[in-house]
Amino acid sequence: MGEGQVCKPAGMACQVEYSSAHKLRVRNKLYYRLAHWPIWIVVFYLVPGPMTFNLFAHGADRAMGYWLAIVVVGTALSGLFGKLPGVEPRPYILRFTEDRPNPLYRRICYTLAWSELITYAVLNICGLAGAIVIGKWRLQQIYAVGYLPMVASLWLLGFWGRLPRVKASTKGEGDERRYFYGAVWSVPVAHAALWLLWVALPQSRFTDVLMLTAFIAVIVVIGSLARRGVLPRTRKILPGELAVSD
């Protein structure tokens, strides 16, 4: 099989690619590193959930401006010293099935990313469901009460290595990156669709039902495409020779 080719073996439900088909990248180019930096700016910027909710509900304020400055400087320094996934001078993982120690910075970054992907999705579903049941929006109160316990629980799971890409070893990277990018593709797109509907539609119980249905449907549809390996970086990696991951 030539470089970069993929295949769909008989009987398999998703597209796959062989790790030996990946071109070995010994260094990350500058544009590649810069392209990954904004991802981690967003991840760290979204950590203070209730403050982030106020940002989207009421607009920017001084506190979030200061926090953005701290995040930009902190991630820039981390990236400069190669302590952000995808922003390293050299890729850390060269073999998808290689049993290597997973560096602390990777475990922290991916733990934060998972905690935000899951927490924001669950709380928004709860807010929409609550609005449908009681006829009033209580999303701000839900974030104020529920954000910290939920996100802290996911941080603990990350600390114990119970989330994809945050385990002590990188041995399962070939599968774990699929789960991560499947969530990255589905949840932000669902939130974007939800925001557009919230801006465009008048507030009513019917539109709340429509928004909840659309939000869940987008996650399910895009998640299904990711499971089948249709989306970038969601193809199943079969054992082979050298590979590169980020």
Sequence and secondary structure as in RCSB ss.txt:
>XXXX:A:sequence
MGEGQVCKPAGMACQVEYSSAHKLRVRNKLYYRLAHWPIWIVVFYLVPGPMTFNLFAHGADRAMGYWLAIVVVGT
ALSGLFGKLPGVEPRPYILRFTEDRPNPLYRRICYTLAWSELITYAVLNICGLAGAIVIGKWRLQQIYAVGYLPM
VASLWLLGFWGRLPRVKASTKGEGDERRYFYGAVWSVPVAHAALWLLWVALPQSRFTDVLMLTAFIAVIVVIGSL
ARRGVLPRTRKILPGELAVSD
>XXXX:A:secstr
  TT  B  TT SS EEEGGGS   SS  HHHHHHHHHHHHHHHHT SHHHHHHHHHH   HHHHHHHHHHHHHH
HHHHHTT STT SSS SBS TT   B  HHHHHHHHHHHHHHHHHHHHHHHHHHHHHHHSS  HHHHHHHHHHHH
HHHHHHHHHTT STT SSB TTHHHHHHHHHHHHHHHHHHHHHHHHHHHHS  SHHHHHHHHHHHHHHHHHHHHH
HHTT STT SEEES S   B 
